[in-house]
Amino acid sequence: MALATRAAQARVERLEVSAYTVPTETDEESDGTLSWDSTTIVVVEVAAGDETGLGYTYADTSVATLIEGKLASVAEGADALAPPKTWSDMQRALRNLGDSGIGAMAMSAVDIALWDLKAKLLGVCLADALPRFRDSVPMYGSGGFCNLSAEQLREQVRGWLEQGFQSVKIKVGRDGSADPERVELVRELGGPELEVMVDANGANNPVEAALWARRYREIADVTYFEEPVSSDDLRGLAYVREHAPPGLAVAAGEYGWNLPYFQKMLDAGAVDILQADVTRCGGITNMLRVDGLCKARCLPSSAHCAPAISAHACCGMETVIHCEYFFDHTRIESMLFDGTLEPERGLLTPDRSRPGLGLSLNRERAAQYEVYSSEQGGGA
């Protein structure tokens, strides 16, 4: 039977979900408003015939139980070539629970796995199944946690520069007295050609954020200020944008769970660059719709985190200007998965010779971090 014929007849036969909690490289990491000592990744695998699709989201273990309890039965038996139809069915199944927050992350993980499965059934890489708009995605080095010493920050930035990144983003907002020196350090290391970016994770009020925007622009020619205030404060974001110096863009959107969220952000004139996270916003299906919203507004977009997935999603998006090569996620993805991409000259390029995402879960390496498995009836 020809490949196309087999694919057209494929149905999702089973869904399995697992979760892994990986400690941070140092005892703790922090940004402007939060500290953490581990990260949990929830992994979904969907099977049809000899092919298995893989998806994931960075979330609490409760997302795994939600997927097993509410979404597995929706996906199983579904047309493996129609992820958007299953996406719609999952949204309906979550009506009384809510499709934001953990609901959105659960849908995202399953949707990504379904798209990976579809691409594998068709024998093409995921970027080609979307379809592809570009061959590679510009990446920016991201981390620079607030708790890092000057030497640790210097080492991290140097690593990104050695990988060819032309843009670097660090966390700010926890200690205002230290932030100017930290931002200047990045500028000194990268020289005048490096794009310096900062992320406050909503640490400021609008007036403070506007003052910091001018300060960062003056001392280090910062061009990108992410979440200067809470991303829920659309009026505050618009205020910062209005009062920011020329050449500094305001960005937000990583906590967008659905299209109405992004539409409200755009209607408020809250951002110069709209962010979206493929593992939070509704997976590949909704990520492509976010691209449409930005295209209609002639506004650029940027992908938040999960680079092993985002590299493929962004190749199918016209408005994307870059994707986040986040320290924690690149570390975890390389630890748990085989087939992760390595940046070249600051770009990630999906491997067209590998179907789907090109990823496979390395169960031997992942086993020590496992905290949940549907195969074992829940908690690991």
QUIDA-V604702 format. One line per field, one symbol per residue. ss: DSSP state (H for helix, E for strand, - for the rest). psi: psi as a letter, one per 40 degrees, with the letter a starting at -180 (. if undefined). A space follows every 50 residues. Layout:
BEGIN
ss=???
psi=???
END
This chain:
BEGIN
ss=--HHHHHH--E--EEEEEEEEEE-----EE----EE-EEEEEEEEEEE-- EEEEEEEE---HHHHHHHHHHHHHH---E---HHHHHHHHHHH------- -HHHHHHHHHHHHHHHHHHHHH--EHHHH-------EEEEEEE------H HHHHHHHHHHHH----EEEEE----HHHHHHHHHHHHHHH----EEEEE- -----HHHHHHHHHHHHHHH---EEE-------HHHHHHHHHH-----EE EE------HHHHHHHHH-----EEEE------HHHHHHHHHHHHHHH--E EEE---HHHHHHHHH----EEEEEEEHHHHHHHHHHEE-----E--EE-- -----E---EE-HHHHHHHEEEEHHH-EE-
psi=hiddddddehihdihiiiihhhiididiiiadeiiieihhhhhhhhihbe ihihiiihiidddddddddddddddheiheegdddddddddddededhei bddddddddddddddddddddefiidddedihdidihhihhhbfideiid ddddddddddddeeheihhiiiedgddddddddddddddeaeehhhiihe ffeiiddddddddddddddefhehhhfdiheegdddddddddeiihehih iiedfheidddddddddefdidhhiihdedeeadddddddddddddefhi iihhafddddddddeehdehdiihghddddddddddiieiihihfeihhi heehiaeeiihgdddddeeheihddefbh.
END
